[in-house]
Amino acid sequence: MHQSNEPTLEEKRDDSPSIPGVPLLRRFSTVPLWLICAGFLAIGVLGLNEKMMYSPDSARYVLWAKSLASFDGFTNSSGPEPVRYVVHAPFYPIMLAPLGWLFSDIVIPAKVLTLMCGVALLILFFLWTAKRGGSGGALIGTLFLALNPLTILFADHVLSDIPFIAFVLVFFMLAEKMAEHPDEDRWAWWLVAVLTVGIFMREIGLTLLMGAIAYLVLTKQYRRLLLVFTIPMLFYLLWYFRNEVYYGGLENPPIRNMKLLMGHYFTADGDSILREFLGRIEANAAVYLDWARGLILFPQFLSQSYSAVSISGPLMEAMNRVLQVAQYPLIVLQYGLFGWGVFAGWRQNKTTPLILLFSFFYMTVVLLYPINDLRFLVPMMVLMIHFCILGGRDLSQRLSTRVQRRRLALAFAAVILFLVAIPNVVWAYGYVEGNKGYRHDSNDPSRQVGEWIAKHSDRSTTVLSRWGEIALWLDGRKLVLTDHLLSLTLFDSYLRDYNIGYIVTFVSEPGIREYEFQMLQTKRYSLTTVYRAARLEVIQVRKLSEARSVWGSGPSVDPEVAQDLVPPKDQDARKFFAKGVQELEAGRPAEALHIFSALLETSGSGYIGLFCGISLEIGGQYKAALQLYRQLRQQLQAGAFIIHAQSHAVLVKNLEKAESESSPAERAGIYQRVSSVFWDLGFREFSLQLLGRSLKEYQTFAPSLIFGMYYSLQRGDTVRAKQFFGRLKSASPTHAIISTIQTVFEAMDSARAAKTVPQRITYQLRLAKGYAQLGLVDATIDESFSILERDSVNVGALQLLAEAYDIKDRVSPAVHVLEKLTRIKPDDSVAIEKLQRLKKRM
């Protein structure tokens, strides 16, 4: 009898386990799985270091975990004011908390635990994929997942991404069980438990719930819908009340997820939220489409890459050159298999619609989020590999009709798989090699900086930086976290109000530091580099006047600390940058643009790019400025740049409007408002130019005269301030603030003429009260400090200072002042009540 070489259905499915679970582990085919896991674990261990890829996210997780381990709840005590509002999902720090009972320093243990979650992810992926992709296909997929740089990176850092994806896979596996056993409610209960944890593992975990609800509605499983919706939502609402309603309302944190989602970053504040969302989708889609080219096969080539460790060398350079051409067939291969896998999965698996619904909701939220990040595509990468395996298996079964042809096809596929895996193998090798320096020198630069500050300062010292991980090594000293693009006014006030002893900055190519512009423009402080570790620089802050604050003196510095810490290249770049700022202030924006453009060519820094845009803006090249600000939105994790680029885009549009506006009063108002923003940012000379334009349009425009007076007072030019006041009195003699301003100038003159210290303090106190009545909070604080330098127990100055800090929501400085005030005047009921209220936030 003729015997057909056509394999039977059983033969075709020989490598596909019928039940993913314990029986599968007895199969020989699982030995390669353990080898893959062992290899992944080895790469991860060799890549371990104390460096944190995301700041301050990773540091927050560690601080919350340590707080939970000490039974202090979700409390971040690294800053002057403890923060109990939790900006990230809470389950990951709960998972890390037990480490705090075993280790005093949990950074490396937390990374190891996350790495083990990566191993669990590989096993879960294998079990999930093997059910329909076969053991062989699942092993291939697991290998590609293990070699993917995104899997390695996020498993090697204190981040919740890998644990979240592991829960997503368990969720899909339980959904399959629930579909296979519709009469067994236990699977629905397990799914609800995993879904609830997934929601609290990452903020975007709510998309799991959205997908589940949509799937159960489409499949008309209404009883299970009630269960799946009610329980996770109940837990979520409890957490929402704790976090957003209670602590969010009490602390009013600067970063809140709903504020980020609903704020205006791509459009003006007055525009509709729909227009804002469309702007985000347009910008984000372009970025994510570029990143998606090599999401499976080369995610860290030909695009922005993470700098967790230095990964470079001839192999990486050669691979980048090869991929310039090879990327196109690789893109076709991965997306062709993915598309076919979705088709095959739709036919084979009842829960494929659930996966697609989750993906839809997930990517919708990602596209609507104002910040783009390759990190957000990691779950999609895992799902893509899964569907590629399903697609490859289905195609191999369709195209290989005979055993010999199937073997030939398998051999050919093996060669192809080997070739396409090469880019990620090269990256993994570079990752391990690049980490050798960190393994030999166990201290991360952040740790070196934190320990140096702890050694060279007393415990009252406060540090300002944007790098949250420094707080882990400061030994109790407080860290003020700020945006490095903050305004000069805010920068100066932070240094004053929090008694900042050191600033820690990151040095970007070609040598420019964070806060470089603010440090150039401040006229209040002396700033000196006293220590450097890798590209982190420690800058000592000293006030130019004798006294620093009412509650302490500045930190001491070891006299043997070397002063020549900055490489000549960096010094030259900073001098060049300072020259650019000087050209801007001198009214020569074209020359400034030439300087900043030259710096940009050597660095590609978003910080320098922003100053190129500002130079164009000040120079009146509005279209070019707007184009550059649009480009800044595509920076990796460009939250700060998005905000500031949008703010400047609004300023540009206002300046354009002023030039086309027919009404002189309207033009004067626009120039005055834009002038106030540039003054606050630190571009003082351009601000004065705009104020001059305002008064040229409308000579008696009261707001411009008032701001001109205020600017002059800040510059110490009382003569010019009085000239503005005289013009204001002539133009608007009945203006509501005339009498108060008159009192201010009288008190100022009397204080200068005073012959004794008590007389001077009396007039200064009157002056400070006048500033307070005018709403000039910072001027009130400065004058109060001036009084306390001469009379450290002056009750009036302490009262004004406490009130000003309360208005500014500076809780820690306000508490310091009120504690001193209540010691001096224990019967001050107002001060006692305010102190009790503010201490609830400490």
TAVENWO-V398443 format. One record per residue. N is the residue number from 0. RES is the residue in one small letter. SS is DSSP state (h for helix, s for strand, l for the rest). PSI is psi in whole degrees, 0 to 359 (999 if undefined). BURIAL is + if it has 24 or more other ideal C-beta (glycine too) atoms within 12 Angstrom, else -. Layout:
# TAVENWO-V398443
n: <N N>
res: <RES RES>
ss: <SS SS>
psi: <PSI PSI>
burial: <BURIAL BURIAL>
This chain:
# TAVENWO-V398443
n: <0 1 2 3 4 5 6 7 8 9 10 11 12 13 14 15 16 17 18 19 20 21 22 23 24 25 26 27 28 29 30 31 32 33 34 35 36 37 38 39 40 41 42 43 44 45 46 47 48 49 50 51 52 53 54 55 56 57 58 59 60 61 62 63 64 65 66 67 68 69 70 71 72 73 74 75 76 77 78 79 80 81 82 83 84 85 86 87 88 89 90 91 92 93 94 95 96 97 98 99 100 101 102 103 104 105 106 107 108 109 110 111 112 113 114 115 116 117 118 119 120 121 122 123 124 125 126 127 128 129 130 131 132 133 134 135 136 137 138 139 140 141 142 143 144 145 146 147 148 149 150 151 152 153 154 155 156 157 158 159 160 161 162 163 164 165 166 167 168 169 170 171 172 173 174 175 176 177 178 179 180 181 182 183 184 185 186 187 188 189 190 191 192 193 194 195 196 197 198 199 200 201 202 203 204 205 206 207 208 209 210 211 212 213 214 215 216 217 218 219 220 221 222 223 224 225 226 227 228 229 230 231 232 233 234 235 236 237 238 239 240 241 242 243 244 245 246 247 248 249 250 251 252 253 254 255 256 257 258 259 260 261 262 263 264 265 266 267 268 269 270 271 272 273 274 275 276 277 278 279 280 281 282 283 284 285 286 287 288 289 290 291 292 293 294 295 296 297 298 299 300 301 302 303 304 305 306 307 308 309 310 311 312 313 314 315 316 317 318 319 320 321 322 323 324 325 326 327 328 329 330 331 332 333 334 335 336 337 338 339 340 341 342 343 344 345 346 347 348 349 350 351 352 353 354 355 356 357 358 359 360 361 362 363 364 365 366 367 368 369 370 371 372 373 374 375 376 377 378 379 380 381 382 383 384 385 386 387 388 389 390 391 392 393 394 395 396 397 398 399 400 401 402 403 404 405 406 407 408 409 410 411 412 413 414 415 416 417 418 419 420 421 422 423 424 425 426 427 428 429 430 431 432 433 434 435 436 437 438 439 440 441 442 443 444 445 446 447 448 449 450 451 452 453 454 455 456 457 458 459 460 461 462 463 464 465 466 467 468 469 470 471 472 473 474 475 476 477 478 479 480 481 482 483 484 485 486 487 488 489 490 491 492 493 494 495 496 497 498 499 500 501 502 503 504 505 506 507 508 509 510 511 512 513 514 515 516 517 518 519 520 521 522 523 524 525 526 527 528 529 530 531 532 533 534 535 536 537 538 539 540 541 542 543 544 545 546 547 548 549 550 551 552 553 554 555 556 557 558 559 560 561 562 563 564 565 566 567 568 569 570 571 572 573 574 575 576 577 578 579 580 581 582 583 584 585 586 587 588 589 590 591 592 593 594 595 596 597 598 599 600 601 602 603 604 605 606 607 608 609 610 611 612 613 614 615 616 617 618 619 620 621 622 623 624 625 626 627 628 629 630 631 632 633 634 635 636 637 638 639 640 641 642 643 644 645 646 647 648 649 650 651 652 653 654 655 656 657 658 659 660 661 662 663 664 665 666 667 668 669 670 671 672 673 674 675 676 677 678 679 680 681 682 683 684 685 686 687 688 689 690 691 692 693 694 695 696 697 698 699 700 701 702 703 704 705 706 707 708 709 710 711 712 713 714 715 716 717 718 719 720 721 722 723 724 725 726 727 728 729 730 731 732 733 734 735 736 737 738 739 740 741 742 743 744 745 746 747 748 749 750 751 752 753 754 755 756 757 758 759 760 761 762 763 764 765 766 767 768 769 770 771 772 773 774 775 776 777 778 779 780 781 782 783 784 785 786 787 788 789 790 791 792 793 794 795 796 797 798 799 800 801 802 803 804 805 806 807 808 809 810 811 812 813 814 815 816 817 818 819 820 821 822 823 824 825 826 827 828 829 830 831 832 833 834 835 836 837 838 839 840 841>
res: <m h q s n e p t l e e k r d d s p s i p g v p l l r r f s t v p l w l i c a g f l a i g v l g l n e k m m y s p d s a r y v l w a k s l a s f d g f t n s s g p e p v r y v v h a p f y p i m l a p l g w l f s d i v i p a k v l t l m c g v a l l i l f f l w t a k r g g s g g a l i g t l f l a l n p l t i l f a d h v l s d i p f i a f v l v f f m l a e k m a e h p d e d r w a w w l v a v l t v g i f m r e i g l t l l m g a i a y l v l t k q y r r l l l v f t i p m l f y l l w y f r n e v y y g g l e n p p i r n m k l l m g h y f t a d g d s i l r e f l g r i e a n a a v y l d w a r g l i l f p q f l s q s y s a v s i s g p l m e a m n r v l q v a q y p l i v l q y g l f g w g v f a g w r q n k t t p l i l l f s f f y m t v v l l y p i n d l r f l v p m m v l m i h f c i l g g r d l s q r l s t r v q r r r l a l a f a a v i l f l v a i p n v v w a y g y v e g n k g y r h d s n d p s r q v g e w i a k h s d r s t t v l s r w g e i a l w l d g r k l v l t d h l l s l t l f d s y l r d y n i g y i v t f v s e p g i r e y e f q m l q t k r y s l t t v y r a a r l e v i q v r k l s e a r s v w g s g p s v d p e v a q d l v p p k d q d a r k f f a k g v q e l e a g r p a e a l h i f s a l l e t s g s g y i g l f c g i s l e i g g q y k a a l q l y r q l r q q l q a g a f i i h a q s h a v l v k n l e k a e s e s s p a e r a g i y q r v s s v f w d l g f r e f s l q l l g r s l k e y q t f a p s l i f g m y y s l q r g d t v r a k q f f g r l k s a s p t h a i i s t i q t v f e a m d s a r a a k t v p q r i t y q l r l a k g y a q l g l v d a t i d e s f s i l e r d s v n v g a l q l l a e a y d i k d r v s p a v h v l e k l t r i k p d d s v a i e k l q r l k k r m>
ss: <l l l l l l l l h h h h l l l l l l l l l h h h h l l l l h h h h h h h h h h h h h h h h h l l l l l l l l l l h h h h h h h h h h h h h l l l l l l s l l l l l l s l l l l l l l h h h h h h h l h h h h l l l l h h h h h h h h h h h h h h h h h h h h h h h h h h h h h h h h h h h h h h h h h l h h h h h h h l l l l l h h h h h h h h h h h h h h h h h h h h l l l l h h h h h h h h h h h h h h h h h l h h h h h h h h h h h h h h h h l l l h h h h h h h h h h h h h h h h h h h h h h h h h h h h h h l l l l l h h h h h h l l l l l l l l l l h h h h h h h h h h h h h h h h h h h h h h l l l l l l l l l l l l l l l l l l l h h h h h h h h h h h h h h h h h h h h h h h h h h h h h h h h h h h l l l h h h h h h h h h h h h h h h h h l l l l l h h h h h h h h h h h h h h h h h h h h h h h h h h l l l h h h h h h h h h h h h h h h h h h h h h h h h h h h h h h h h l h h h h h l l l l h h h h h h h h h h h l l l l l l s s s s l l h h h h h h l l l l s s s s l l l l l l h h h h h h h h h h l l s s s s s s s s s l l l s s l l h h h h h h l l l s s s s s s s s s l l s s s s s s s s l l l l l l l l l l l l l l l l l l l l l l l l h h h h h h h h h h h h h h h h h h l l l h h h h h h h h h h h h h h h l l h h h h h h h h h h h h h l l l h h h h h h h h h h h l l l l l l h h h h h h h h h h h h h h h h h h h h h h l l l h h h h h h h h h h h h h h h h h h l l h h h h h h h h h h h h h h l l l l h h h h h h h h h h h h h l l l h h h h h h h h h h h h h h l l l l l l h h h h h h h h h h h h h h h h l l l h h h h h h h h h h h h h h h h h h l l h h h h h h h h h h h h h h l l l l h h h h h h h h h h h h h l l l h h h h h h h h h h h h h h l l l l h h h h h h h h h h h l l l>
psi: <139 130 123 142 358 123 146 169 323 321 320 326 16 326 13 111 143 331 113 122 211 316 328 327 346 351 147 329 346 345 313 329 316 327 319 315 320 318 317 317 321 315 317 316 318 341 0 137 179 358 146 125 330 123 133 15 307 318 321 316 316 315 318 318 317 323 316 321 331 12 37 15 195 89 122 102 17 337 174 325 123 141 122 350 136 113 341 170 146 348 326 312 330 320 327 340 317 336 330 340 341 332 143 327 112 10 305 315 322 322 320 317 318 324 320 328 327 318 317 322 318 316 315 320 317 311 319 316 327 333 323 347 357 156 318 313 320 322 318 313 319 322 315 325 319 326 347 127 328 322 314 312 311 342 343 10 161 78 155 1 310 313 322 314 324 318 327 316 319 321 314 323 319 327 322 317 320 323 325 334 71 342 356 107 343 326 325 321 318 319 319 319 313 320 318 316 318 321 323 1 321 149 324 3 341 337 335 316 318 314 318 317 313 319 315 329 315 324 5 37 70 326 315 328 316 318 312 327 316 309 308 322 326 313 320 318 323 314 320 318 314 314 304 317 307 294 327 319 324 316 340 61 150 333 119 141 319 324 320 317 322 1 172 112 342 351 168 158 329 350 161 154 333 316 322 314 319 322 319 315 317 314 314 322 319 319 313 327 324 315 328 347 313 34 324 316 333 61 343 22 152 14 184 136 158 147 47 318 164 118 103 183 174 325 317 318 319 319 323 321 318 317 344 327 316 345 328 311 328 322 315 318 308 322 335 312 321 312 317 326 323 318 314 318 324 324 326 330 124 339 4 319 326 316 316 324 317 315 320 309 321 309 332 313 319 318 331 344 136 343 131 147 133 332 325 346 357 314 323 326 317 315 325 317 318 310 330 320 316 319 317 319 316 318 319 324 326 322 336 88 341 156 313 319 326 319 319 317 321 320 316 318 322 318 314 315 319 316 316 342 346 314 316 331 317 317 316 319 315 326 314 316 319 340 357 319 323 328 325 324 97 340 125 150 322 320 317 317 312 316 325 315 318 325 329 21 163 171 349 354 141 142 143 131 172 6 99 333 342 328 334 341 10 358 50 346 148 149 125 114 130 162 130 355 16 160 160 320 315 321 309 320 325 313 321 308 326 11 48 129 325 149 133 122 154 136 114 160 140 22 11 135 156 150 15 314 314 321 330 323 341 139 8 336 150 127 121 131 125 350 150 135 114 242 16 134 136 126 123 140 126 132 143 335 175 311 141 319 176 352 8 163 171 161 151 151 135 121 343 357 129 138 334 73 347 123 147 323 316 321 317 319 320 322 320 317 316 323 320 317 319 320 321 313 334 1 27 70 331 317 321 318 321 318 311 325 321 319 323 324 331 353 321 19 135 329 312 323 321 321 332 317 318 323 316 319 311 329 359 8 75 317 317 323 315 322 319 320 326 322 328 338 342 8 144 128 54 36 307 318 323 313 312 325 319 321 317 326 321 319 318 314 325 320 320 318 321 322 335 352 138 331 124 323 320 317 318 319 319 313 322 317 317 323 317 325 314 328 314 319 330 2 74 319 319 325 316 325 315 323 322 320 320 312 337 323 324 96 334 25 109 313 322 322 321 315 325 320 316 316 317 320 320 328 358 15 81 332 311 326 319 328 316 320 319 318 324 317 323 320 321 73 339 11 142 333 4 311 321 317 321 317 321 312 323 316 322 314 320 322 320 326 350 140 343 158 314 320 315 317 322 314 325 321 320 321 315 320 323 316 318 319 327 352 15 81 314 323 323 316 315 316 324 319 318 320 315 340 330 331 93 350 24 114 317 316 320 322 315 319 316 318 319 317 324 319 320 358 36 85 310 310 322 318 317 313 316 324 319 319 317 337 322 320 79 347 11 95 326 314 321 315 318 320 318 319 315 330 340 340 2 999>
burial: <- - - - - - - - - - - - - - + + + - - + - - - + - - + - + + - + + - - + + - + + + - + + + + + + + + + + + + + + + + + + + + + + + + + + + - - - + + + + + + + + + + + + + + + + + + + + + + + + + - + + - - - - - + + + + + + + + + + + + + + + + + + + + + + + + + + + + + + + + + + + + + + + + + + + + + + + + + + + + + + + + + + + + + + + + + + + + + + + + + + - - - - - - - + + - + + + - + + + + + + + + + + + + + + + + + + + + + + + - - + - + - - + + - + + + - + + + - + + - - + + - - + + - - + + - - + - + - + + + - - + + - + + + + + - - - - - - - - + + - + + + - + + - - + + - - + + + + + + + + + + + + + - + + - + + - + - - - - + - - + + - - + - - + + - - + + - + + + - + + - + + + - + + - - + + + + + + + + + + + + - + + + + + + + + + + + + + + + + + + + + + + + + + + + + + + + + + + + + + - - + - - - - - + - - - + - - + - - - + - - + + + + + + + + + + + + + + + + - - + - - - - + + + + + + + + + + + + + + + - - + + + + + + + + + + + + + + + + - + + + + + + + + + + + + + + + + + + + + + + + + + + + + + + + + - + + + + + + + + + + + + + - + + - + + + + + + + + + + + + + + + + + - - - - + + + + + - + + - + - - - - - - - - + - - - + - - + + - + + + - + + - + + + - - - + - - + + - + + + - + + - - + - + + + + + + + + + + + + + + + - - + - - + + - + + + + + + + + + + + + + + + + + + + + + + + + + + + + - - + - - - - - - - - + + + + + + + + + + + + + + + + + + + + + + + + + + + + + - + + - + + + + + + + + + + + + + + + - - - - - - + + - + + - + + + - - - - - - - + + - + + + + + + - + + - - + - - - - - - - - + + - + + + + + + + + + + + + - + + + + + + + + + + + + + - + + + - + + + + + + + + + + + + + - + - + + + + + + + + + + + + + - + - - - - - - + - - + + - - + - - + +>
